[in-house]
Amino acid sequence: MNPDGGTVPTPVLIDCDPGVDDAVALLLALASPLLEVRGVTTVAGNVSLTDVNRNAAHVLDLAGAPADLPLVPGLAGPIARTTRLRDEPMHGAGGLGGLVPGSPPRPLTPGHAVDWLAERALESPGELTLVAIGPLSNVAAMLARHPGAGPAFREIVVMGGAAFAQGNVTPAAEFNFHADPEAARYVLESGLPVRIVGLDVTRAALYPLTEAEYLATLPGTAGTAGELLRAYAQRYLDRFGTPAVPVHDALAVAAVSHPDLIGWEEGSASVECSGDLTRGALVADLRTPDRTRHVRVGRTVDADAFSALLTEGIARHAHPAP
């Protein structure tokens, strides 16, 4: 059943910047009987747009995604600056821990993500959920360029921010929001229904290294994903001393298929764009909810249920890789 209690999967578009956790999120979404992935768009973030495009193509190939599933490139940097942040080192060489897939990647779909996302929303008003798990550059540019497209989405689920926890790039800011704070602010202040899956919940739902090691023993793409997660978790262990790792973007996907995993609070939210010490900080006001904005912030999470869901979902890919 889908989150509304029916049997029809929830149709989603995924805007991403693979990245290990983006790769795992894509695999989870493509394996879920509760989600129908109708297309993937890319944005520079964890690594450059060139690397992101290559990585997304390889992940779709590894997952055995249909050859005609759209993969549309987007923006190569933030909307208000000429340069992007450096690559995020937690993801390893090339953004996928040095993984070199054995087959050439599928071609990109002609067009640009900013326009393609708007077109899909306007074709199916009220139907599509946009899952944005990279910097929000594409999403903000789409809302600005196509004002009618935003309200045509059912909702936007965002992985980003740290409302009540410390950031992971600066003490105040999480990577995706810090990479393009102007875009994040534009999206959160758009008045559209947005759910925020931030570090408040992703850090409370750490995926055990032992689970990654189990997945690495499986055949096919599941084993490849397990190797990625094991290396990712090992880097986290080396850096923080914890034998478990937050798989941020996969939790955002799980929040669409299983929204009850997370406890939500409604309010208003924005992002700091100019502070010397606070640029990219998510500022959430849950005291007196502003019902016109419909921003819901994740505050609690069922960590055990998420780990089980992730292991089960990735294990569905235990088939020979293409």
PAVEX-563609 format. One record per residue (C-alpha): residue in three letters; x, y, z. Coordinates in steps of 0.5 Angstrom, whole numbers, plus 500, padded with zeros to 3 digits. Example, Ala and Ser with C-alpha at 12.3 -4.5 7.8 and 13.67 -1.06 7.14 Angstrom:
<sites>
ALA525491516;SER527498514;
</sites>
This chain:
<sites>
MET500500500;ASN502507499;PRO502512504;ASP495514503;GLY493507504;GLY492505497;THR495500493;VAL498505487;PRO505507488;THR507514490;PRO510517483;VAL517521485;LEU522525481;ILE529524485;ASP534530484;CYS540528487;ASP548529487;PRO551522488;GLY555521493;VAL554514496;ASP548516500;ASP545519494;ALA547512490;VAL544508496;ALA537512496;LEU536511488;LEU537504489;LEU532504495;ALA527508491;LEU528503485;ALA527497489;SER521500493;PRO514497491;LEU511503494;LEU515508490;GLU514509482;VAL521513480;ARG519517474;GLY525520473;VAL532522476;THR535529475;THR542531477;VAL545537481;ALA553539482;GLY554538490;ASN558532493;VAL562532487;SER562536480;LEU556535475;THR560531470;ASP562526476;VAL555526479;ASN552525472;ARG556519471;ASN555516478;ALA547517477;ALA548513470;HIS552508473;VAL547507479;LEU541506474;ASP545501470;LEU547497476;ALA540497479;GLY537495472;ALA533501471;PRO529501465;ALA533504459;ASP528509458;LEU528512465;PRO530519464;LEU536522467;VAL536529466;PRO543534468;GLY542540471;LEU546546474;ALA553545475;GLY553550481;PRO549554486;ILE544560483;ALA547566487;ARG555564486;THR560563481;THR563557484;ARG561551488;LEU564548495;ARG569543494;ASP568535494;GLU565532500;PRO571527502;MET566522506;HIS564520499;GLY571518497;ALA574518490;GLY569520484;GLY564521489;LEU563513489;GLY569511493;GLY573509487;LEU568504484;VAL569503477;PRO563500474;GLY564495469;SER559497463;PRO559504460;PRO554509463;ARG547510460;PRO546516456;LEU543523459;THR536525457;PRO536531452;GLY534537456;HIS535541462;ALA533539469;VAL530546471;ASP525545465;TRP524538465;LEU522538472;ALA517543471;GLU514540465;ARG513533469;ALA509537474;LEU505541470;GLU503534466;SER501531472;PRO498536477;GLY498534484;GLU501527483;LEU508528483;THR513528489;LEU519531488;VAL525528493;ALA531533493;ILE537530496;GLY542535493;PRO543542494;LEU537545492;SER539549486;ASN535546481;VAL529546485;ALA529554486;ALA531555479;MET525551477;LEU520555482;ALA523562479;ARG523560472;HIS516556472;PRO512559477;GLY506555476;ALA510548476;GLY511549484;PRO504548486;ALA503542481;PHE507538485;ARG504534491;GLU510536496;ILE517537496;VAL521532501;VAL528535502;MET534532505;GLY538538508;GLY539543514;ALA540542521;ALA534545525;PHE536543532;ALA543540531;GLN550542529;GLY552542522;ASN556537518;VAL560543514;THR560548520;PRO557548527;ALA551551524;ALA550548517;GLU549542513;PHE552540507;ASN546541502;PHE544548505;HIS551550506;ALA552549498;ASP547553496;PRO543557502;GLU540562497;ALA537556493;ALA535553500;ARG532559502;TYR528560496;VAL525553496;LEU523554504;GLU520561503;SER516559497;GLY509557501;LEU509550498;PRO508544502;VAL515542504;ARG518536509;ILE525537511;VAL529531513;GLY535534516;LEU541532521;ASP536532527;VAL533525524;THR539522520;ARG544523525;ALA539519530;ALA538513525;LEU545511524;TYR546505519;PRO550499523;LEU557497520;THR555490521;GLU549491516;ALA553494511;GLU558488512;TYR552483511;LEU550487504;ALA557486502;THR556478502;LEU550478497;PRO551477490;GLY550482484;THR548490485;ALA546489493;GLY553486494;THR556493490;ALA552497495;GLY554494501;GLU561495499;LEU560502498;LEU556503505;ARG562499508;ALA567503506;TYR563509507;ALA561507514;GLN569505515;ARG571513513;TYR565515519;LEU568510524;ASP575513522;ARG573520523;PHE568520529;GLY569513532;THR562510531;PRO561504528;ALA555506524;VAL553512519;PRO548516517;VAL545515510;HIS542521510;ASP539521503;ALA536514504;LEU532517510;ALA529522505;VAL527517500;ALA524512506;ALA520518509;VAL516518502;SER515511502;HIS514510510;PRO512517513;ASP511514519;LEU518513520;ILE519520522;GLY515524527;TRP514531524;GLU513538527;GLU509544523;GLY512551523;SER516556518;ALA523555516;SER528559512;VAL536559511;GLU541564513;CYS545567507;SER549572510;GLY552571517;ASP559570517;LEU559564522;THR552562520;ARG551562512;GLY547556510;ALA544555517;LEU537552517;VAL532556522;ALA526553524;ASP520556528;LEU516551531;ARG513555536;THR507558532;PRO506554526;ASP505559519;ARG500554516;THR501558509;ARG508555509;HIS506548510;VAL513546512;ARG514540516;VAL521538520;GLY523531522;ARG524531529;THR524524531;VAL526517528;ASP525510528;ALA532508527;ASP531500528;ALA525500523;PHE529505518;SER535500518;ALA531494517;LEU528498511;LEU534499508;THR537493509;GLU531489506;GLY531494500;ILE538494498;ALA537486499;ARG532486493;HIS538488488;ALA541481490;HIS542479482;PRO547479477;ALA549487476;PRO548488468;
</sites>
